Amino acid sequence: MYLRTIQRRNKDGSTVRYLQLAHNHRKGKNTQAEVLLQLGREDRLDLAGLRRLVGSISRYLDGAGALASAGPEAALAVQSSRQLGSVWLLEGLWRRLGVADALRGVLGGRRFTTAVERVLFALVANRAVDPMSKLSAAEWASSDVAIPGLVEMDDDQAYRAMDLLADADAEARVQEGVFFAAANLLNLEVDLLLFDTTSTFFQRDTEESGPGAFRVYGHSKDHRPDLPQVVIGLAVTREGIPVRCWCWPGNTNDQTVLKQVKDDLRGWRLGRVITVVDRGFSSDDNLAYLTRAGGHWIAGERLRDGTAEVAQVLSRQGRYQSVRDNLRVKEVRVGQGDAARRFVLCHNPERAERDRHQRQQQLAVVAAELERIAALRAKHAKAAGKHRRGADDHLKAECALRDHPALGRWLRQTPGGRLAIDRAKVRAQSRLDGKFLLSTSDPDLSAEDVALGYKNLLEAERAFRDLKTTLELRPVFHRLEHRIRAHVLLCWLALLLVRVAERQTGQTWRRINLELGRLHLVTLAGPAGRMEQTTALTPAQRELYVAAGITPPPRVASLQPA
């Protein structure tokens, strides 16, 4: 370990010298200097502090034997050890993506007793590293991890920061600033935006009532219709980067939100954008609205609805074009002139085999159940007598089979009131094995690009899955609408950082968080002073930082001589 000087020449010809504490370490066959501590400009050094440090070291060296005999209380002792690795990576991405600048821009010049941006970063980092309630997150940020620029925080500061975030993002100004910073940094392709919605429920007995009710009953995508919910929308790029989120009352219908999504994104002046939506959004009004101002869309169609257009597409002859090993496409145009529509029929051979196998299993169950019902009916008829009225009464098992959500669709009722397998429907469904239907308004996209663009919609579904699992979107511990919206925004920011980290390192966030979570900041204190240093950086940790473009934390974070 040694002191070294570096110098920088200014434009006016003057030279400025800086002092550093460094040490050499071997990397392969070469030796490299690693800077442990920046001491600052030579002409502005705290010479008294350096003299105290030299004196402290001299006293230790001169009295090494005395210190050894004085017992362990004279040496430096570990005061605390807090996790740093994952938070340091998120902090670097937070600043590179311009989130800190965007927050400061929308919060304006107002003065606060606490650093609101630092508190918000702590809440976002908590979502990504170890999700918990805001009360627990405040304790986590104060005691368990080292948040750069934040010594401690409490739950009141967390709630205050959330209120300011919700107020600042009322017109999505935070999201807009973050998006354009990320788009420029990552060179994001925003010509294709994927949109989808999900819902999240609340553990309460009843829904809210009155004007402006937010947590209300609706179509639950989590299969919990018994609980009130809110609806969350997400726009994602083809690379899986979330660019904007929305939050609506729980009874909002998917068909009613697409116009707002289109208008909100139009305000960002993104240029020519193709919006990809699932069949739940593909009403004629919605699709017509998406084509305004030169926009285009790719939409999923309901293949099993039996409409006239779908029938024409299925009956049209033509060969499939192989796109990938498990995907074939065929383009079909229906109609003439302005009413013409462009469809792409897709076929997945592997999915077709799965559909056929699943149908055969269900039909086998239906046939066995019909045989059992017939045997029961014969047994009851024999016991009741041929001329007793009870002999023709239907059985509860027959009603249960007819109303079964998966098996009932394969049945028909005979003129005599009995159930039988609908062979015509079985043949019709077998022709749809492994197929899905898409439509598009873009005349230039190839059928292959349409199919692959729609398959990218899986990125939106993956984003929702990570929101609910990795980032633990729920349980939501808030009841006020603006804090629910702020909670969703925090989860969106955490998802943005996680996706960027995954994209740049090529590893899953679970692996990144596990590896970097082993890097700690250790505080040592004793009669000689106080020092903060990190645990030794492993090669795997260094590779993750280098891949993400983030400088690893310094070996010595601070040094305070007694």
WOFENVEN-V455883 format. One record per backbone hydrogen bond with DSSP energy under -0.5 kcal/mol. CO is the residue of the C=O (numbers start at 1). NH is the residue of the N-H. E is the energy in kcal/mol with one decimal. If there is no record, write none. Layout:
CO_NH_E, CO_NH_E
//
This chain:
2_22_-2.9, 4_20_-2.7, 6_18_-3.2, 8_10_-0.5, 8_16_-2.8, 10_13_-1.5, 14_10_-3.0, 16_8_-2.6, 17_42_-3.0, 18_6_-2.1, 19_39_-2.0, 19_40_-0.8, 20_4_-2.4, 20_22_-0.6, 21_36_-2.9, 21_37_-1.7, 22_2_-3.0, 23_34_-2.9, 25_32_-2.9, 27_30_-1.6, 30_27_-3.2, 32_25_-2.6, 34_23_-1.8, 34_36_-0.5, 36_556_-0.7, 37_21_-2.8, 37_39_-0.7, 40_19_-2.5, 41_44_-1.3, 42_45_-0.9, 45_47_-1.5, 46_50_-2.0, 47_51_-2.5, 48_52_-2.1, 49_53_-2.1, 50_54_-2.7, 51_55_-2.8, 52_56_-2.4, 53_57_-2.3, 54_58_-2.7, 55_59_-2.8, 56_60_-1.8, 57_61_-2.6, 58_62_-3.4, 59_63_-2.0, 61_64_-1.0, 63_67_-2.7, 64_68_-2.1, 65_69_-2.2, 66_70_-1.3, 67_71_-0.5, 68_71_-0.8, 71_74_-1.4, 72_75_-1.2, 77_525_-2.5, 80_523_-2.7, 82_521_-3.4, 83_146_-2.4, 84_88_-2.8, 85_89_-1.7, 86_90_-2.3, 87_91_-2.6, 88_92_-2.1, 89_93_-2.2, 90_94_-2.7, 91_95_-1.9, 92_96_-2.3, 93_97_-2.8, 94_99_-1.8, 94_100_-0.9, 95_98_-1.0, 98_102_-2.3, 99_103_-2.5, 100_104_-2.3, 101_105_-2.2, 102_106_-2.0, 103_107_-2.2, 104_108_-1.0, 107_110_-0.8, 114_116_-1.2, 115_119_-2.1, 116_120_-2.6, 117_121_-2.2, 118_122_-2.2, 119_123_-2.0, 120_124_-2.3, 121_125_-3.2, 122_126_-2.0, 123_127_-1.6, 124_128_-1.6, 125_129_-2.8, 126_130_-1.6, 127_131_-0.5, 133_137_-2.7, 134_138_-1.9, 135_139_-1.3, 136_140_-2.6, 137_141_-2.6, 138_142_-1.3, 139_143_-2.0, 140_144_-1.9, 140_145_-1.5, 144_83_-2.2, 145_147_-0.8, 146_148_-0.7, 147_150_-2.2, 150_147_-0.5, 154_158_-1.6, 155_159_-2.5, 156_160_-2.3, 157_161_-2.3, 158_162_-2.1, 159_163_-2.3, 160_164_-2.1, 161_165_-2.3, 162_166_-2.6, 163_167_-2.1, 164_168_-2.6, 165_169_-1.9, 167_170_-1.1, 169_172_-2.1, 172_176_-2.2, 173_177_-2.2, 174_178_-2.4, 175_179_-2.6, 176_180_-2.3, 177_181_-1.7, 178_182_-2.5, 179_183_-3.0, 180_184_-2.0, 181_185_-2.1, 182_186_-2.9, 183_187_-0.9, 183_188_-1.2, 188_190_-0.8, 189_238_-0.6, 191_274_-2.8, 192_238_-0.6, 193_276_-3.0, 194_236_-2.8, 196_234_-2.3, 198_232_-2.7, 200_230_-1.8, 202_204_-1.7, 210_213_-1.4, 214_216_-1.2, 214_250_-1.8, 215_208_-2.8, 216_229_-2.5, 218_220_-0.9, 220_223_-0.8, 224_227_-1.6, 228_202_-2.2, 229_216_-1.4, 229_250_-0.8, 230_200_-2.0, 231_248_-3.0, 232_198_-2.5, 233_246_-2.2, 234_196_-1.5, 235_243_-2.7, 235_244_-1.2, 236_194_-3.4, 237_240_-2.0, 240_242_-0.6, 241_237_-2.1, 244_235_-2.5, 246_233_-1.6, 248_231_-2.3, 249_252_-1.7, 253_256_-1.7, 254_257_-1.1, 254_258_-0.6, 257_261_-2.1, 258_262_-2.5, 259_263_-2.4, 260_264_-2.8, 261_265_-2.2, 262_266_-2.0, 263_267_-1.4, 265_268_-1.2, 265_270_-0.5, 266_269_-1.8, 271_273_-0.6, 273_275_-0.6, 273_296_-1.7, 274_193_-2.3, 275_277_-0.5, 275_298_-2.4, 276_195_-2.5, 277_300_-1.3, 278_281_-1.9, 279_282_-0.8, 281_283_-1.0, 283_287_-2.4, 284_288_-2.2, 285_289_-2.0, 286_290_-1.9, 287_291_-0.8, 288_291_-0.5, 289_292_-1.4, 291_294_-1.0, 292_295_-1.6, 296_275_-2.5, 297_441_-1.7, 297_442_-0.6, 298_277_-2.3, 299_439_-2.3, 301_303_-1.2, 301_437_-0.5, 302_305_-1.0, 303_306_-0.5, 307_311_-2.3, 308_312_-2.1, 309_313_-2.2, 310_314_-2.4, 311_315_-1.8, 312_316_-1.1, 320_322_-0.5, 321_329_-2.5, 324_327_-1.4, 327_323_-2.5, 327_324_-1.7, 328_347_-2.9, 329_321_-3.6, 330_345_-3.1, 332_343_-3.2, 334_341_-3.0, 336_339_-1.3, 337_340_-1.4, 341_334_-2.6, 341_343_-0.6, 342_440_-1.9, 343_332_-2.7, 344_346_-0.6, 344_438_-2.2, 345_330_-1.8, 346_436_-1.8, 347_328_-2.3, 347_349_-0.6, 348_352_-2.5, 349_353_-1.9, 350_354_-1.8, 351_355_-2.7, 352_356_-2.4, 353_357_-2.3, 354_358_-2.6, 355_359_-2.5, 356_360_-2.3, 357_361_-2.0, 358_362_-2.2, 359_363_-2.7, 360_364_-2.1, 361_365_-1.9, 362_366_-2.4, 363_367_-2.8, 364_368_-2.2, 365_369_-2.2, 366_370_-2.5, 367_371_-2.1, 368_372_-2.0, 369_373_-2.4, 370_374_-2.5, 371_375_-2.2, 372_376_-2.2, 373_377_-2.6, 374_378_-2.3, 375_379_-2.1, 376_380_-2.5, 377_381_-2.6, 378_382_-2.1, 379_383_-1.9, 380_384_-2.4, 381_385_-1.8, 385_388_-1.2, 388_391_-1.4, 389_392_-1.5, 390_393_-0.7, 395_399_-1.5, 396_400_-2.6, 397_401_-2.0, 398_402_-2.1, 399_403_-2.0, 401_404_-0.9, 404_408_-1.7, 407_410_-1.6, 408_411_-1.5, 410_422_-2.7, 412_414_-0.5, 412_420_-2.3, 414_417_-2.5, 418_414_-3.3, 420_412_-2.7, 421_423_-1.3, 422_426_-1.8, 423_427_-2.2, 424_428_-2.2, 425_429_-2.7, 426_430_-1.8, 427_431_-1.0, 429_432_-1.6, 430_433_-1.0, 432_435_-2.1, 434_348_-3.1, 436_346_-2.7, 437_301_-2.7, 438_344_-2.7, 439_299_-2.7, 440_342_-0.7, 441_443_-0.6, 446_450_-2.2, 447_451_-2.1, 448_452_-2.6, 449_453_-2.4, 450_454_-2.0, 451_455_-2.0, 452_456_-1.1, 454_457_-2.0, 455_458_-1.7, 456_459_-2.6, 457_460_-0.7, 457_461_-1.5, 458_462_-2.6, 459_463_-2.1, 460_464_-2.1, 461_465_-2.1, 462_466_-2.4, 463_467_-2.2, 464_468_-1.9, 465_469_-1.3, 466_471_-2.7, 467_473_-2.4, 475_477_-0.6, 480_484_-2.0, 481_485_-2.5, 482_486_-1.8, 483_487_-2.3, 484_488_-2.2, 485_489_-2.2, 486_490_-2.4, 487_491_-2.0, 488_492_-2.2, 489_493_-2.6, 490_494_-2.3, 491_495_-2.4, 492_496_-2.2, 493_497_-2.2, 494_498_-2.4, 495_499_-2.7, 496_500_-2.2, 497_501_-2.3, 498_502_-2.5, 499_503_-2.6, 500_504_-2.3, 501_505_-2.0, 502_506_-2.1, 508_512_-2.3, 509_513_-3.1, 510_514_-1.9, 511_515_-2.2, 512_516_-2.7, 513_517_-1.5, 515_518_-1.1, 516_85_-0.5, 516_519_-1.9, 518_520_-0.6, 519_84_-2.6, 519_85_-2.0, 520_522_-0.6, 520_535_-2.1, 521_82_-2.4, 522_524_-0.5, 522_533_-2.5, 523_79_-3.6, 523_80_-1.1, 524_531_-3.0, 525_77_-3.0, 526_529_-1.5, 528_562_-2.4, 529_526_-2.1, 530_560_-3.3, 531_524_-3.4, 532_557_-2.5, 532_558_-1.4, 533_522_-3.2, 538_542_-2.4, 539_543_-2.3, 540_544_-1.7, 541_545_-2.0, 542_546_-2.6, 543_547_-2.6, 544_548_-1.9, 545_549_-0.7, 545_550_-2.7, 546_549_-0.9, 555_534_-2.0, 555_557_-0.6, 558_532_-2.3, 559_561_-0.5, 560_530_-2.6
//
